[in-house]
Amino acid sequence: MEDETPTPNITLTTMKAPTQCTLWSRKNLTPLDLNLELVKVYTRTSHIERDLLKCRECGQLYFHDWYEHVNFNHDAAMYDTYIPVETEAEIETLSNIEKSADLADYVPQLHGSFTNDRNDDLKWVTEKYA
């Protein structure tokens, strides 16, 4: 008997790649490489921050999501996601998404994770990650 488990329906929304931005072509990006300025704040809580940022070098806009997963037995895991945006409609759509994990449906995105003891390089994600 074959497994009849349905395949999940994965829908990706492809944003325009920010090819003119130096962040797109730079290798081994770290948070120190980000030269971004705050444009607008959408959410600020103790575990979630969402805002609109602009590259100081080229003007590219990024919707930014910072999320902290609290683990009382270990270091908290923190995640940064930067999604390139162009239009008010894109910005509004992203700012209305409730769960940070649902932002994985939007590519490309610059993604990084860290704890108090570890800081991963930022990486461009061009397909949905788990």
C-alpha positions in Angstrom: 0.0 0.0 0.0 1.4 3.4 -1.0 1.7 6.3 1.4 -1.3 8.5 0.6 0.0 11.5 2.7 -0.6 14.6 0.6 2.3 16.7 -0.4 2.2 20.1 1.4 1.3 23.0 -0.9 4.3 25.3 -0.7 3.7 28.7 -2.3 6.7 31.0 -2.7 6.5 34.7 -3.5 9.5 35.8 -5.4 10.6 39.3 -4.8 12.9 41.2 -7.1 16.5 40.4 -6.3 18.5 43.5 -5.2 21.2 43.0 -7.7 22.3 46.6 -7.5 22.9 46.4 -3.8 26.4 45.6 -2.6 24.9 43.1 0.0 23.7 40.9 -2.9 27.1 40.2 -4.3 29.3 40.4 -1.2 30.5 37.1 0.1 30.7 36.0 3.8 28.4 38.7 5.0 28.3 39.4 8.8 26.0 41.8 10.7 28.9 44.3 10.7 28.7 44.5 6.9 25.1 45.9 7.0 25.1 49.6 6.4 21.3 50.1 6.9 19.3 53.0 8.3 16.0 52.8 9.9 13.1 54.1 7.9 10.0 53.0 9.8 9.2 50.8 12.8 6.3 48.4 12.6 6.7 46.3 15.8 9.0 46.5 18.9 8.5 44.0 21.7 10.9 42.1 23.9 11.1 39.1 21.4 10.1 40.6 18.0 11.2 43.6 16.0 9.9 44.5 12.6 11.0 47.5 10.6 11.8 49.0 7.2 15.5 49.6 6.6 17.3 51.3 3.7 20.8 50.6 2.4 22.9 53.7 2.9 25.0 52.8 -0.2 22.3 52.2 -2.8 18.9 53.0 -1.3 17.5 49.5 -1.5 14.7 49.0 1.0 14.5 45.9 3.2 11.7 44.6 5.4 13.5 43.4 8.5 12.2 40.9 11.0 14.2 40.0 14.2 12.8 37.2 16.3 14.0 35.7 19.6 13.1 32.2 20.5 13.4 32.0 24.3 14.7 28.8 25.8 15.0 29.0 29.5 17.4 26.0 29.7 19.8 27.3 27.1 20.8 30.4 25.3 18.0 32.1 23.4 18.2 31.7 19.6 17.8 34.9 17.6 17.0 35.2 13.9 17.3 38.1 11.5 15.5 38.2 8.1 15.9 40.9 5.5 13.6 40.8 2.5 14.2 43.3 -0.4 11.1 45.3 -1.1 10.2 47.9 -3.8 6.5 48.8 -3.4 4.2 50.0 -0.6 2.0 46.9 -1.4 5.0 44.5 -0.7 5.8 46.4 2.5 2.2 46.3 3.7 1.9 42.6 2.9 5.0 41.7 4.9 4.2 43.9 7.8 0.8 42.2 8.2 2.2 38.7 8.4 1.7 37.5 12.0 4.3 34.7 12.3 8.0 35.3 11.6 8.2 31.7 10.2 5.7 32.6 7.5 8.3 35.0 6.0 10.1 32.0 4.7 7.6 32.1 1.8 9.3 35.2 0.4 12.5 34.9 -1.5 15.2 36.1 -1.9 16.0 37.0 1.7 19.1 37.6 3.7 18.9 35.4 6.8 21.1 34.9 9.9 20.8 33.3 13.3 22.8 33.7 16.5 22.9 33.0 20.2 25.0 34.6 22.9 27.8 32.2 22.1 27.5 31.9 18.3 27.0 34.2 15.4 26.4 32.7 11.9 27.2 34.6 8.8 24.3 36.1 6.9 23.3 34.1 3.9 21.0 34.8 0.9 18.2 32.3 0.8 16.7 31.9 -2.7 14.3 29.0 -2.0 12.1 28.1 1.0 14.0 26.7 4.0 12.5 24.5 6.7 
